[in-house]
Amino acid sequence: MPRRNVVITFDDGFSDIYDHALPVLSARHIPAVVFATTDRQSSDWPGRHRPYPLLTRSQLREMTESGIDIGSHSRTHARLTECSSDDLWNEVDGSKKILEDMLGREIRHFCYPYGTFDERTVAAVRKAGYQTACTTVRGAVGADIDPLRLPRLTVGKRMGLFHFLRRVIL
């Protein structure tokens, strides 16, 4: 791999990714992963000020055909560390199977809802067959990082181009 790589990730699968990000990412061949929940139509989970529409199945299929990778963000956006063992497996493996059936391709990437994870959730993600999993731990990926505990750098809504480039390049 080249020394510096960037993959843009989108958590939750909000529908505006389709309208605003997809055209830019596709035109410029920018690698991206959209982490989608499978059993929700809107972001009505706790902590949201208002529900926001999520990507539809047809939008997810079209994004996949356009070169965007789709990953799992669980079935219901549950706090996985608080789930029973059966519910945890259903959230992690169930969402993978639903997405694979829907898109006709292997789902290799996972993102922990709310960024919460522990040894038990990482073990479930590993057992389900995911190759990578993103956290909300701030940082860059290095050779010594567990691929099922990938840190990320957040890009804020009000971040200007200079700060974005500085964060990505430095």
C-alpha positions as a printed NumPy array, in Angstrom:
array([[  0.   ,   0.   ,   0.   ],
       [  1.198,   3.534,  -0.633],
       [  2.32 ,   5.43 ,   2.457],
       [ -0.721,   7.702,   2.568],
       [ -4.183,   6.367,   1.837],
       [ -7.535,   7.891,   2.586],
       [-10.905,   6.203,   2.676],
       [-13.907,   8.367,   3.371],
       [-16.493,   6.749,   5.631],
       [-20.082,   7.704,   6.352],
       [-21.845,   6.355,   9.425],
       [-25.578,   5.75 ,   9.694],
       [-26.39 ,   5.833,   5.957],
       [-28.269,   9.123,   5.823],
       [-30.087,   9.641,   2.528],
       [-28.294,  12.901,   1.724],
       [-25.143,  10.868,   1.021],
       [-26.874,   9.68 ,  -2.137],
       [-27.779,  13.201,  -3.269],
       [-24.632,  15.096,  -2.318],
       [-21.67 ,  12.757,  -1.792],
       [-22.271,  10.053,  -4.408],
       [-21.917,  12.342,  -7.454],
       [-18.627,  13.799,  -6.163],
       [-17.152,  10.482,  -5.027],
       [-18.102,   8.694,  -8.257],
       [-16.834,  11.442, -10.571],
       [-13.469,  11.569,  -8.812],
       [-13.147,   7.818,  -8.081],
       [-12.688,   8.507,  -4.377],
       [-12.859,   5.362,  -2.226],
       [-15.649,   5.456,   0.328],
       [-17.557,   3.158,   2.639],
       [-21.122,   3.849,   3.74 ],
       [-22.065,   2.048,   6.949],
       [-25.801,   1.291,   6.846],
       [-28.27 ,  -0.137,   9.314],
       [-30.61 ,  -2.72 ,   7.833],
       [-33.753,  -2.589,   9.953],
       [-34.513,   1.134,  10.069],
       [-35.936,   3.652,   7.61 ],
       [-35.064,   6.784,   9.602],
       [-32.575,   7.848,  12.236],
       [-35.044,   7.838,  15.093],
       [-32.547,   6.391,  17.576],
       [-31.863,   8.077,  20.922],
       [-29.768,  11.233,  20.832],
       [-31.025,  12.492,  17.469],
       [-32.854,  15.801,  17.562],
       [-35.193,  14.664,  14.809],
       [-35.539,  11.616,  12.603],
       [-33.684,  11.844,   9.321],
       [-34.325,   9.561,   6.336],
       [-31.839,   6.788,   5.694],
       [-30.716,   5.336,   2.378],
       [-33.217,   3.051,   0.699],
       [-32.381,  -0.405,  -0.593],
       [-32.419,   0.841,  -4.188],
       [-30.081,   3.732,  -3.311],
       [-27.694,   1.318,  -1.583],
       [-27.714,  -0.92 ,  -4.665],
       [-27.032,   2.03 ,  -6.959],
       [-24.212,   3.266,  -4.739],
       [-22.63 ,  -0.192,  -4.83 ],
       [-22.862,  -0.221,  -8.619],
       [-21.168,   3.207,  -8.635],
       [-18.164,   1.86 ,  -6.736],
       [-19.087,   2.829,  -3.183],
       [-18.48 ,   0.062,  -0.654],
       [-21.352,  -0.664,   1.712],
       [-20.568,  -1.83 ,   5.218],
       [-22.732,  -2.799,   8.152],
       [-23.655,  -0.519,  11.037],
       [-25.758,  -3.283,  12.651],
       [-29.445,  -4.005,  12.227],
       [-30.935,  -1.427,  14.61 ],
       [-28.028,   0.834,  15.657],
       [-28.025,  -0.769,  19.103],
       [-25.348,  -0.186,  21.721],
       [-23.675,  -3.519,  21.121],
       [-21.849,  -3.578,  24.459],
       [-25.263,  -3.622,  26.174],
       [-26.749,  -6.428,  24.052],
       [-27.259, -10.005,  25.187],
       [-25.085, -12.528,  23.348],
       [-27.987, -13.557,  21.097],
       [-28.944,  -9.952,  20.313],
       [-25.305,  -9.04 ,  19.646],
       [-24.967, -11.878,  17.138],
       [-28.257, -10.911,  15.485],
       [-27.1  ,  -7.281,  15.148],
       [-23.647,  -8.144,  13.777],
       [-24.163, -11.279,  11.694],
       [-27.805, -10.614,  10.842],
       [-27.04 ,  -7.23 ,   9.282],
       [-24.188,  -8.75 ,   7.267],
       [-26.446, -11.433,   5.825],
       [-29.246,  -8.968,   5.026],
       [-26.855,  -6.628,   3.19 ],
       [-25.205,  -9.517,   1.319],
       [-28.596, -10.814,   0.179],
       [-29.703,  -7.308,  -0.802],
       [-26.542,  -6.316,  -2.679],
       [-25.348,  -9.682,  -3.98 ],
       [-21.82 ,  -9.224,  -2.679],
       [-19.753,  -9.893,   0.409],
       [-19.949,  -7.307,   3.178],
       [-16.437,  -6.937,   4.565],
       [-16.604,  -3.826,   6.74 ],
       [-18.373,  -2.986,   9.99 ],
       [-18.734,   0.156,  12.088],
       [-19.6  ,  -0.002,  15.785],
       [-22.797,   2.011,  16.477],
       [-22.057,   4.94 ,  18.805],
       [-18.416,   3.865,  18.565],
       [-18.903,   1.527,  21.53 ],
       [-17.077,  -1.774,  21.492],
       [-15.412,  -4.197,  23.85 ],
       [-13.688,  -7.58 ,  23.583],
       [-17.026,  -9.391,  23.23 ],
       [-18.253,  -7.171,  20.367],
       [-14.907,  -7.385,  18.56 ],
       [-15.032, -11.19 ,  18.897],
       [-18.552, -11.246,  17.395],
       [-17.456,  -9.031,  14.491],
       [-14.464, -11.339,  13.874],
       [-16.623, -14.478,  14.054],
       [-19.132, -12.987,  11.577],
       [-16.292, -12.69 ,   9.046],
       [-15.754,  -8.942,   8.744],
       [-12.284,  -7.894,   7.612],
       [-12.332,  -4.423,   9.167],
       [-14.314,  -2.504,  11.772],
       [-14.26 ,   1.226,  12.444],
       [-14.388,   2.856,  15.843],
       [-14.74 ,   6.477,  16.891],
       [-11.286,   6.434,  18.443],
       [ -9.41 ,   9.418,  17.024],
       [ -6.268,   8.603,  15.086],
       [ -4.668,   7.369,  11.914],
       [ -4.232,   3.753,  10.936],
       [ -0.76 ,   2.3  ,  11.261],
       [  0.752,  -1.112,  10.613],
       [  0.268,  -2.152,  14.243],
       [ -3.476,  -1.39 ,  14.391],
       [ -5.991,  -4.226,  14.773],
       [ -8.154,  -4.12 ,  11.61 ],
       [-11.24 ,  -4.682,  13.798],
       [-10.43 ,  -1.586,  15.893],
       [ -9.647,   1.018,  13.239],
       [ -9.357,   4.612,  14.45 ],
       [-10.604,   7.481,  12.3  ],
       [-10.173,  11.199,  11.828],
       [-13.424,  13.124,  11.966],
       [-14.202,  15.82 ,   9.453],
       [-16.644,  18.326,  10.882],
       [-19.409,  20.177,   9.066],
       [-17.719,  23.541,   9.505],
       [-14.18 ,  22.399,   8.747],
       [-12.66 ,  24.447,   5.941],
       [-10.542,  23.061,   3.125],
       [ -7.266,  24.099,   4.786],
       [ -8.062,  22.251,   8.026],
       [ -9.35 ,  19.25 ,   6.114],
       [ -6.162,  18.978,   4.036],
       [ -4.033,  19.534,   7.116],
       [ -5.819,  16.719,   8.95 ],
       [ -5.575,  14.316,   5.994],
       [ -2.046,  15.112,   4.834],
       [ -0.239,  15.601,   8.134]])
